[in-house]
Amino acid sequence: MNQFLTLLAATALAAGGIAAAADYPDHPLSVMVAYSPGGATDLQARSEFNTVNDLLD
């Protein structure tokens, strides 16, 4: 009986986490790059963030 209750509680927690994560992110994301604009680091960050943006859409 104890194992059943543990399994039931774990299932309920997992289902709640999935439901809560379904709407994330609910606002626009922004990225701050602490280097000068137009540099190699900035261009790399913009490229990677575009990929992340496409995955989240």
TIMARPA-901744 format. One record per atom (N, C-alpha, C): residue number from 0; atom name; x, y, z. Coordinates in steps of 0.02 Angstrom, whole numbers, plus 50000, padded with zeros to 5 digits. Layout:
  num  atomo   east  north     up
  NUM     CA      X      Y      Z
...
This chain:
  num  atomo   east  north     up
    0      N  50042  49940  50000
    0     CA  50000  50000  50000
    0      C  50044  50063  50000
    1      N  50099  50061  50038
    1     CA  50144  50118  50042
    1      C  50175  50132  49974
    2      N  50194  50080  49937
    2     CA  50223  50089  49871
    2      C  50172  50119  49823
    3      N  50110  50098  49829
    3     CA  50057  50126  49786
    3      C  50048  50200  49798
    4      N  50047  50221  49862
    4     CA  50039  50292  49877
    4      C  50099  50332  49853
    5      N  50158  50304  49858
    5     CA  50218  50338  49834
    5      C  50215  50347  49758
    6      N  50195  50294  49724
    6     CA  50188  50298  49651
    6      C  50134  50348  49631
    7      N  50079  50349  49667
    7     CA  50025  50396  49653
    7      C  50048  50468  49663
    8      N  50085  50480  49716
    8     CA  50110  50548  49730
    8      C  50160  50569  49677
    9      N  50205  50524  49657
    9     CA  50255  50541  49606
    9      C  50221  50556  49539
   10      N  50170  50518  49522
   10     CA  50135  50529  49459
   10      C  50099  50597  49461
   11      N  50068  50614  49516
   11     CA  50033  50678  49522
   11      C  50082  50736  49517
   12      N  50140  50730  49548
   12     CA  50189  50783  49545
   12      C  50217  50791  49474
   13      N  50229  50736  49441
   13     CA  50256  50739  49373
   13      C  50205  50770  49326
   14      N  50142  50752  49332
   14     CA  50090  50779  49289
   14      C  50082  50854  49301
   15      N  50087  50876  49362
   15     CA  50081  50947  49378
   15      C  50139  50986  49349
   16      N  50199  50959  49350
   16     CA  50257  50992  49322
   16      C  50252  51000  49247
   17      N  50225  50949  49214
   17     CA  50217  50953  49141
   17      C  50165  51006  49123
   18      N  50112  51009  49160
   18     CA  50059  51058  49146
   18      C  50085  51129  49158
   19      N  50125  51138  49210
   19     CA  50150  51205  49226
   19      C  50201  51228  49175
   20      N  50239  51182  49146
   20     CA  50291  51200  49099
   20      C  50264  51212  49028
   21      N  50202  51197  49015
   21     CA  50174  51201  48948
   21      C  50171  51273  48923
   22      N  50162  51322  48965
   22     CA  50155  51391  48944
   22      C  50219  51432  48949
   23      N  50273  51401  48968
   23     CA  50336  51438  48977
   23      C  50372  51445  48911
   24      N  50401  51497  48892
   24     CA  50398  51563  48922
   24      C  50336  51601  48899
   25      N  50308  51640  48942
   25     CA  50247  51677  48925
   25      C  50261  51750  48910
   26      N  50324  51768  48905
   26     CA  50342  51837  48887
   26      C  50406  51834  48844
   27      N  50421  51888  48808
   27     CA  50481  51888  48766
   27      C  50545  51880  48808
   28      N  50591  51843  48782
   28     CA  50656  51834  48815
   28      C  50705  51884  48788
   29      N  50751  51905  48830
   29     CA  50805  51949  48807
   29      C  50871  51921  48830
   30      N  50923  51936  48792
   30     CA  50990  51911  48807
   30      C  51036  51971  48812
   31      N  51078  51972  48863
   31     CA  51127  52026  48871
   31      C  51196  51997  48859
   32      N  51231  52024  48810
   32     CA  51300  52003  48795
   32      C  51345  52059  48820
   33      N  51391  52043  48864
   33     CA  51432  52093  48897
   33      C  51495  52110  48857
   34      N  51489  52110  48791
   34     CA  51545  52129  48748
   34      C  51520  52178  48696
   35      N  51566  52208  48660
   35     CA  51547  52261  48613
   35      C  51504  52233  48556
   36      N  51456  52274  48532
   36     CA  51413  52253  48477
   36      C  51453  52244  48413
   37      N  51436  52194  48375
   37     CA  51469  52182  48311
   37      C  51531  52139  48316
   38      N  51552  52123  48377
   38     CA  51611  52081  48385
   38      C  51594  52008  48377
   39      N  51645  51966  48380
   39     CA  51635  51894  48370
   39      C  51589  51864  48423
   40      N  51596  51886  48485
   40     CA  51554  51859  48539
   40      C  51481  51880  48528
   41      N  51470  51942  48508
   41     CA  51402  51966  48496
   41      C  51370  51928  48438
   42      N  51407  51918  48384
   42     CA  51380  51883  48327
   42      C  51363  51810  48344
   43      N  51407  51778  48383
   43     CA  51395  51709  48404
   43      C  51332  51705  48449
   44      N  51325  51752  48495
   44     CA  51267  51752  48540
   44      C  51203  51763  48500
   45      N  51204  51808  48452
   45     CA  51144  51821  48411
   45      C  51125  51759  48371
   46      N  51175  51725  48344
   46     CA  51162  51664  48305
   46      C  51132  51610  48349
   47      N  51161  51600  48408
   47     CA  51135  51548  48453
   47      C  51066  51566  48479
   48      N  51053  51630  48493
   48     CA  50988  51649  48519
   48      C  50934  51642  48465
   49      N  50952  51654  48402
   49     CA  50903  51642  48348
   49      C  50884  51569  48345
   50      N  50931  51524  48356
   50     CA  50917  51452  48357
   50      C  50871  51436  48415
   51      N  50885  51463  48474
   51     CA  50843  51451  48532
   51      C  50773  51479  48520
   52      N  50769  51537  48491
   52     CA  50704  51568  48476
   52      C  50663  51523  48429
   53      N  50695  51495  48379
   53     CA  50660  51451  48332
   53      C  50636  51387  48368
   54      N  50675  51362  48414
   54     CA  50655  51302  48451
   54      C  50596  51315  48497
   55      N  50592  51376  48525
   55     CA  50538  51392  48572
   55      C  50473  51410  48536
   56      N  50476  51428  48474
   56     CA  50415  51446  48438
   56      C  50375  51387  48418
